[in-house]
Amino acid sequence: MEPKDQTTTRGIYGMGSLKPRTRADGSTVYRVQWWDDGKRRSKQFRHRDDALAFQGQRLTASAPRSPRGVTFGQAFESWFRGLAKAGDSTRDGYAAIYRHHLGSHFGDMRLDAITADEINRYLRARLDGEYVAIKGNRKRLSQRTLREHLWIMRSVYDMAIYVGEHTAPNPARAPRLSVSAVAGVKDMRKPRALDSTKKIKTFWGAVPSEHRAIIGTMLHAGLRWGETSALIWDDFHKIDADSSWLHIRRAVKHRGANVGEPKTLAGARNIPVAGELVQLLIEHKQKARDKSGDALIFPPDGSRGKYLRNYDIARTIMRPICLSPACVDAGIGHITPHMLRHTFAFIQINAGCPPSRLCRLMGHHSPSFTLARYGHFMADDPTPVAGLPTAPLAPPAPTWR
């Protein structure tokens, strides 16, 4: 267990964040960072108690103290000033959400006047598109976007309660108040995919030979782009000439900056592959510069960073395919790397794959989520997609080192 003085305290309103730093001589100092007039400032202390005392002074100076008459807009402004650890793009995103959505609805309302029912109506209106957005256009917001809205509201109220601006319970944390509860399973957005045999075969036929290995891995194994970019040759376990395993144990994070655990606990999985994909990976390895076990299967090849990014796959590999004459004539349109994962689910469902097994192949946490996500792909009379490999019932998974 870490000692108490090594813990990091997050910024609260304008008080800033506290983080220990180790100097070259081995001593520890404590740095307080905060935002002041749009500029990031910091101050270091030799003792943690001094840093905490300075944080308290910042809190007293930055936060309004009267619990009466404080509006959500004032509380948001104080909370926003305390985001010392957030990057510029993150702060810009939060500011845009408040400017276009939260501010227009809650900005002038007092904190004690906002109820859970009011937040519920706000979420429902934006899920249904019942509001006038920018330039007068109506736009239906996704559940993912609205979860950010709700998270901001919860954070603002948490900070207001901490400094005494709000004495009642947090309305944004009311029981049964969540975006999923408001939307319901039936309102889950249907994922876009190549949902016909003609589109899949047309797209696959337009993939050039130099990109068939990486496109085939996402299309025939259902991997996320981060899982594909993090594959190394030790993860490709060949059983025989026609079958093998892909061992998923890591994923690229943060736009290709580093590698971490897969998205979910179920994301660490073994995926059986067979047929054409095995041959494509074998041929790809023969052409690779580095064939060692810890070498990336799909290196960045001249792009910035150590790993292949989602942007690199979408723009340099998939965009030319989507703009090919065959794909344009078939009306395929814009295809993202994640849509290949949805297409894999479509192929498996039409091949008769049961939901429990598809859940394991996709790395989902439960079959119920898989059914809710891909249930619209299920037909009364499924028709396999001819000419494309499906995940076989492979032998037991090997013992990995």
C-alpha positions in Angstrom: 0.0 0.0 0.0 1.4 3.4 -1.0 2.2 5.9 1.8 -0.3 8.7 2.3 2.0 11.4 1.1 2.3 9.9 -2.4 -1.4 10.2 -3.2 -2.6 12.7 -5.8 -5.5 15.0 -5.1 -7.6 16.1 -8.1 -8.3 19.8 -8.6 -11.5 21.2 -7.0 -12.8 24.4 -8.5 -9.9 26.8 -8.5 -7.8 25.1 -5.8 -5.8 23.2 -8.4 -4.3 19.6 -8.3 -1.6 18.3 -6.1 1.0 15.8 -7.3 4.3 14.6 -5.8 7.4 15.0 -7.9 10.8 13.2 -7.4 13.9 15.3 -7.9 17.2 14.1 -9.3 18.7 13.9 -5.8 15.9 11.6 -4.6 14.0 14.2 -2.6 10.2 14.7 -3.1 8.4 18.0 -3.7 4.7 18.6 -4.1 3.5 20.7 -7.0 0.1 22.5 -7.1 -1.2 23.3 -10.5 -4.2 25.5 -11.3 -5.6 27.7 -14.0 -5.7 31.5 -13.6 -7.0 33.8 -16.4 -6.6 31.1 -19.0 -3.0 30.4 -18.0 -1.7 27.3 -16.3 0.3 28.1 -13.1 2.1 25.9 -10.6 3.9 26.2 -7.3 6.1 23.7 -5.5 6.4 22.9 -1.8 8.8 20.7 0.2 6.2 19.5 2.6 2.8 18.1 1.7 1.0 20.0 4.5 2.2 23.3 3.1 0.9 22.3 -0.4 -2.5 21.3 1.1 -2.7 24.6 3.0 -2.0 26.5 -0.2 -4.8 24.5 -1.9 -7.1 25.6 0.8 -6.2 29.2 0.2 -6.8 28.8 -3.5 -10.2 27.3 -2.7 -11.2 30.2 -0.5 -10.1 32.7 -3.1 -11.8 31.1 -6.1 -15.1 29.7 -5.0 -18.2 31.7 -4.1 -19.1 31.0 -0.5 -22.8 31.8 -0.3 -25.0 28.7 -0.8 -28.0 30.9 -1.8 -28.4 32.2 -5.4 -25.5 30.3 -6.9 -26.5 29.3 -10.5 -25.3 26.3 -12.4 -23.4 28.6 -14.8 -21.4 30.1 -11.9 -20.7 26.7 -10.5 -19.6 25.4 -13.9 -17.3 28.3 -14.4 -15.6 27.7 -11.0 -15.3 23.9 -11.7 -13.9 24.6 -15.2 -11.2 26.9 -13.8 -10.0 24.0 -11.6 -9.3 21.6 -14.5 -5.6 22.0 -14.1 -4.7 18.5 -15.3 -7.0 18.5 -18.4 -5.5 19.0 -21.8 -6.5 21.9 -24.1 -8.7 19.7 -26.3 -10.5 18.3 -23.3 -11.2 21.7 -21.9 -12.4 23.0 -25.3 -14.8 20.0 -25.5 -16.2 20.7 -22.1 -16.6 24.4 -22.9 -18.4 23.5 -26.2 -20.8 21.2 -24.4 -21.7 23.9 -21.9 -21.9 26.6 -24.6 -24.2 24.7 -26.9 -26.2 22.5 -24.5 -25.9 22.7 -20.7 -25.6 26.5 -20.5 -28.6 27.2 -22.6 -30.8 24.9 -20.5 -29.3 25.1 -16.9 -27.0 28.1 -17.0 -29.3 30.6 -15.3 -31.0 28.1 -13.0 -30.1 28.0 -9.3 -28.4 24.8 -8.1 -31.2 24.0 -5.7 -33.8 24.5 -8.4 -32.5 21.7 -10.6 -34.1 18.3 -9.9 -33.5 14.8 -11.2 -36.8 15.0 -13.1 -35.5 18.2 -14.9 -32.3 16.4 -15.8 -34.3 13.4 -17.0 -36.4 15.7 -19.3 -33.2 17.3 -20.6 -31.7 13.9 -21.6 -34.9 12.7 -23.2 -35.2 15.9 -25.3 -31.7 15.5 -26.7 -32.1 11.8 -27.3 -35.2 12.5 -29.3 -33.9 15.6 -31.1 -36.6 17.8 -29.6 -34.5 21.0 -29.4 -33.1 23.6 -31.8 -29.4 23.1 -32.3 -26.8 25.2 -34.0 -28.1 27.1 -37.1 -31.6 26.0 -36.2 -31.1 22.4 -37.2 -32.5 19.6 -35.0 -30.0 17.0 -34.0 -30.4 13.8 -32.1 -27.4 13.3 -29.7 -25.9 9.9 -29.1 -26.0 8.2 -25.7 -22.2 8.4 -25.6 -22.3 12.2 -25.9 -25.1 12.6 -23.3 -23.1 10.5 -20.8 -20.4 13.2 -21.0 -23.2 15.8 -20.3 -24.3 13.9 -17.3 -20.7 13.3 -16.1 -20.1 17.1 -16.2 -23.3 17.8 -14.2 -22.3 15.2 -11.6 -18.8 16.7 -11.3 -20.1 20.3 -11.0 -22.5 19.3 -8.2 -19.9 17.2 -6.4 -17.6 20.2 -6.2 -20.5 22.5 -5.2 -21.4 20.2 -2.3 -17.7 20.0 -1.3 -17.3 23.8 -0.9 -20.8 24.3 0.6 -22.6 25.9 -2.3 -25.1 23.1 -2.4 -26.4 21.4 0.7 -28.9 18.9 -0.8 -28.0 15.6 -2.4 -26.6 15.6 -5.9 -29.6 15.5 -8.3 -27.4 14.2 -11.1 -26.6 11.1 -9.0 -30.2 10.2 -8.3 -31.1 6.5 -8.3 -32.1 5.2 -11.7 -30.9 8.4 -13.4 -28.7 7.3 -16.3 -28.6 7.7 -20.0 -29.2 4.0 -20.6 -32.3 4.1 -18.3 -33.7 7.1 -20.0 -33.1 5.7 -23.5 -33.9 2.1 -22.9 -32.5 -0.9 -24.7 -34.7 -0.4 -27.7 -33.3 3.1 -28.4 -29.7 1.9 -28.7 -28.3 3.1 -31.9 -27.9 0.4 -34.5 -24.3 0.0 -35.5 -23.5 0.6 -39.2 -22.0 -2.3 -41.1 -21.6 -3.9 -44.5 -24.9 -5.7 -44.1 -25.3 -7.5 -47.4 -23.3 -10.2 -49.2 -22.9 -8.0 -52.2 -21.4 -5.1 -50.2 -19.0 -7.3 -48.3 -17.7 -9.1 -51.4 -17.4 -5.8 -53.3 -15.5 -4.1 -50.5 -13.2 -7.1 -50.0 -12.6 -7.3 -53.7 -11.5 -3.7 -53.8 -8.9 -4.1 -51.0 -5.3 -4.0 -52.5 -3.0 -6.9 -51.8 -0.7 -4.9 -49.6 -3.5 -4.1 -47.2 -5.4 -7.4 -47.2 -3.7 -8.7 -44.0 -4.7 -5.8 -41.8 -8.2 -5.3 -43.3 -8.7 -9.1 -43.2 -7.7 -9.2 -39.5 -10.4 -6.6 -38.6 -13.0 -8.0 -41.0 -12.5 -11.8 -40.3 -11.5 -11.6 -36.6 -13.7 -8.7 -35.4 -10.8 -6.8 -33.7 -11.0 -3.2 -32.6 -8.4 -1.0 -34.3 -6.4 -0.7 -31.0 -6.3 -4.5 -30.6 -5.2 -4.8 -34.3 -2.4 -2.2 -33.9 -1.0 -3.8 -30.8 -0.7 -7.4 -32.2 2.8 -8.9 -32.1 4.0 -12.1 -33.8 3.9 -14.0 -30.6 0.1 -13.4 -30.6 -0.2 -15.3 -33.9 -0.1 -19.0 -32.9 -0.2 -21.2 -36.0 -1.7 -24.7 -35.4 -1.5 -26.0 -39.0 -1.6 -24.8 -42.6 -5.3 -23.8 -42.3 -6.0 -22.8 -38.7 -4.5 -20.7 -36.0 -5.2 -18.5 -33.0 -5.0 -14.8 -32.4 -4.3 -14.1 -28.7 -5.7 -10.6 -27.8 -4.0 -9.3 -24.7 -3.3 -5.6 -25.3 -4.6 -2.6 -27.1 -3.3 0.7 -28.3 -4.7 3.6 -26.4 -4.9 7.4 -26.7 -4.6 7.8 -30.5 -1.6 5.6 -30.7 0.4 7.0 -27.8 0.8 3.9 -25.7 -0.4 0.3 -25.2 -2.5 -0.9 -22.3 -5.1 -3.5 -21.4 -8.0 -4.3 -23.7 -11.1 -2.2 -23.5 -12.9 -4.6 -21.1 -11.9 -7.6 -19.0 -13.6 -9.8 -21.5 -11.4 -8.2 -24.2 -8.5 -10.4 -23.4 -9.5 -13.5 -25.4 -8.4 -16.1 -28.0 -9.9 -15.9 -31.4 -9.7 -18.8 -33.8 -9.0 -18.0 -37.4 -8.8 -20.2 -40.5 -8.6 -20.3 -44.2 -7.7 -17.2 -46.2 -6.8 -15.0 -43.2 -4.1 -17.6 -42.0 -2.5 -17.5 -45.4 -2.6 -13.7 -45.5 -0.9 -13.4 -42.2 1.8 -16.0 -43.2 2.5 -14.1 -46.4 2.5 -10.8 -44.5 5.1 -12.2 -42.1 7.3 -13.3 -45.0 7.4 -9.7 -46.2 7.9 -8.2 -42.8 11.2 -6.5 -41.9 11.2 -7.7 -38.3 9.9 -11.2 -37.8 10.8 -11.5 -34.1 8.2 -12.6 -31.6 7.8 -9.1 -29.9 7.7 -7.2 -33.2 4.4 -5.6 -34.3 2.5 -7.4 -37.0 1.3 -4.1 -38.4 4.0 -1.4 -37.7 3.2 2.3 -38.3 5.3 2.3 -41.5 6.4 6.0 -41.5 3.5 7.5 -39.6 4.0 9.5 -36.4 4.2 7.5 -33.2 5.3 4.0 -32.3 1.9 2.4 -33.2 -0.6 2.5 -36.0 -3.3 4.9 -35.2 -7.0 4.8 -36.0 -6.5 7.9 -38.2 -3.8 6.1 -40.2 -6.0 3.1 -40.9 -9.0 5.2 -41.8 -7.4 7.8 -44.0 -4.4 6.1 -45.6 -5.8 2.6 -46.0 -9.6 2.5 -46.0 -10.4 5.9 -47.6 -8.9 4.9 -51.0 -10.8 1.6 -50.9 -14.1 3.4 -50.2 -13.4 5.8 -53.1 -12.7 3.0 -55.6 -15.1 2.8 -58.6 -16.4 -0.6 -57.4 -17.3 0.6 -53.9 -18.8 3.9 -55.3 -21.0 2.0 -57.8 -22.2 -0.3 -55.0 -23.1 2.6 -52.8 -21.0 1.5 -49.9 -20.0 5.0 -48.8 -17.7 5.9 -45.9 -16.4 2.9 -43.9 -14.5 3.2 -40.6 -12.3 0.6 -39.0 -14.9 -0.1 -36.3 -17.5 -0.8 -39.0 -15.4 -3.8 -40.0 -15.9 -5.2 -36.5 -19.7 -4.8 -36.9 -19.5 -6.5 -40.2 -17.7 -9.4 -38.6 -20.7 -9.7 -36.2 -23.1 -9.6 -39.2 -21.1 -12.5 -40.9 -21.1 -14.6 -37.7 -24.8 -14.1 -37.0 -25.7 -15.1 -40.5 -23.5 -18.2 -40.3 -25.5 -19.3 -37.3 -23.1 -18.4 -34.5 -24.9 -18.5 -31.1 -25.0 -15.2 -29.0 -22.9 -16.7 -26.2 -20.1 -17.6 -28.5 -20.3 -14.3 -30.5 -20.0 -12.5 -27.1 -16.7 -14.3 -26.4 -15.4 -13.6 -29.9 -16.3 -9.9 -29.7 -14.9 -9.5 -26.2 -18.3 -8.2 -24.7 -19.0 -8.4 -21.0 -22.3 -10.3 -21.4 -24.4 -12.0 -24.1 -27.3 -9.6 -23.3 -25.2 -6.7 -24.5 -24.3 -8.6 -27.7 -28.0 -9.2 -28.4 -28.9 -5.6 -27.7 -26.1 -4.4 -29.9 -26.5 -6.8 -32.9 -30.0 -8.2 -32.5 -31.2 -6.4 -35.6 -28.8 -8.4 -37.7 -30.6 -11.7 -36.7 -33.0 -13.0 -39.3 -35.5 -15.8 -39.2 -33.7 -17.6 -41.9 -30.0 -16.7 -41.7 -28.0 -16.9 -44.9 -24.2 -17.5 -44.6 -22.0 -15.0 -46.6 -20.4 -17.2 -49.2 -16.8 -16.8 -50.0 -15.8 -15.3 -46.6 -14.3 -17.2 -43.7 -16.0 -17.5 -40.3 -14.4 -18.2 -37.0 -14.2 -22.0 -36.8 -14.8 -24.3 -33.9 -11.0 -24.5 -33.3 -9.2 -26.9 -31.0 -8.6 -25.8 -27.3 -6.6 -22.7 -26.9 -2.9 -23.1 -26.5 -1.0 -22.5 -23.3 0.6 -19.0 -23.6 3.9 -18.1 -22.1 
